[in-house]
Amino acid sequence: METPEIGLVVCNSGASNTGQLTGLAALKVVEKLGSDKVGICSLPALANKIPRQVMLVRKIGRLIVVDGCRNECSRRILDNLGIKYEKYLNLEYDLGIKKLGPFTTMNYSGDDVEKVSSAIVQKIRET
């Protein structure tokens, strides 16, 4: 498989509503735009500095980081690796979606998924 044009580095934590939303919305974006254009990067592999994954992410032309909350885990992981990204989206700051805390995985709506995926597509268009 070829390296996608755009990489999404998303929190994708199923532990909370906002973390779950980042992953679901990223999947929707890949479905909409195609996996040849957009790919989802492995945040756990980046956090663990897996050399192959870090190298692959560095090869992607444009990166968009999506965090679910004020903890900014995705952003911090890339910053710690010295990996630059073009755009940043935070569900709490930018979209006003409140993190409800641990074990709130299913506390989101279809409208929330659409709102987040649309915001990601908008970030892609801005790059």
C-alpha positions in Angstrom: 0.0 0.0 0.0 1.2 3.5 -0.8 1.7 6.3 1.7 -1.5 8.4 1.7 -1.3 12.1 0.8 -2.8 13.1 4.1 -2.3 11.5 7.5 -4.7 11.8 10.4 -3.2 11.5 13.9 -6.2 11.1 16.1 -6.6 10.4 19.8 -9.0 7.5 19.1 -9.3 6.7 22.8 -12.5 4.6 23.4 -12.3 5.5 27.1 -14.4 8.7 26.7 -17.0 10.2 24.4 -14.6 12.6 22.8 -11.9 10.1 22.3 -14.4 7.7 20.6 -15.6 10.5 18.4 -12.2 11.3 17.1 -11.8 7.7 15.9 -15.3 7.4 14.4 -15.0 10.7 12.6 -11.6 9.8 11.2 -13.0 6.5 9.8 -15.9 8.5 8.2 -13.4 10.8 6.5 -11.4 7.9 5.1 -14.6 6.3 3.8 -15.6 9.6 2.2 -12.3 10.7 0.7 -10.7 7.3 0.1 -7.8 5.5 1.7 -5.4 6.4 -1.1 -5.9 10.1 -0.1 -6.3 9.9 3.7 -4.8 7.4 6.2 -5.1 7.0 9.9 -1.8 6.9 11.7 -1.1 4.6 14.7 -0.9 6.8 17.8 0.1 4.0 20.1 3.0 3.1 17.8 4.1 6.8 17.7 3.8 7.0 21.5 6.1 4.0 21.8 8.5 5.4 19.2 8.2 2.4 16.9 10.8 3.2 14.3 8.9 2.0 11.2 5.8 3.9 12.2 7.6 7.1 13.0 9.4 6.9 9.6 6.1 6.3 7.8 4.4 9.3 9.5 7.4 11.5 8.6 6.9 10.5 4.9 3.3 11.7 4.8 3.1 15.0 3.0 0.4 16.6 5.2 -0.6 15.7 8.7 -3.7 16.7 10.6 -3.9 16.1 14.4 -7.2 15.6 16.1 -7.5 15.6 19.9 -10.6 14.9 21.9 -9.9 17.0 24.9 -7.7 19.5 26.8 -5.1 16.8 27.5 -3.9 17.1 23.8 -2.4 13.6 23.8 -2.0 13.4 20.0 -0.4 16.8 19.7 2.0 16.2 22.6 3.1 12.8 21.1 4.0 14.4 17.8 5.6 17.4 19.5 7.8 15.1 21.6 8.9 13.3 18.4 9.6 16.6 16.6 7.0 15.7 13.9 5.5 18.8 12.3 1.8 18.9 11.3 -0.2 21.3 9.2 -3.5 21.6 11.1 -4.9 20.9 14.6 -8.4 20.2 15.7 -9.5 19.8 19.3 -13.1 18.8 20.0 -13.4 20.7 23.2 -11.6 23.9 22.1 -12.7 24.1 18.5 -16.1 22.4 18.4 -17.4 22.9 22.0 -17.9 19.2 22.5 -17.4 18.5 26.2 -15.5 15.5 27.4 -17.7 13.7 29.8 -15.0 11.7 31.5 -13.9 8.1 31.8 -16.2 5.4 30.7 -18.5 7.6 28.6 -17.6 5.8 25.4 -21.1 5.6 24.0 -22.2 9.2 25.0 -22.3 10.7 21.6 -24.8 11.1 18.7 -24.7 10.7 15.0 -24.8 14.5 14.7 -21.6 14.6 16.8 -19.8 12.2 14.4 -21.0 14.3 11.5 -19.9 17.5 13.1 -16.4 16.2 13.8 -15.9 14.5 10.4 -17.0 17.7 8.7 -14.5 19.7 10.7 -11.7 17.3 9.8 -12.7 17.5 6.1 -12.6 21.3 6.4 -9.0 21.1 7.9 -8.0 18.9 5.0 -9.4 21.5 2.5 -7.4 24.3 4.3 -4.1 22.5 3.8 
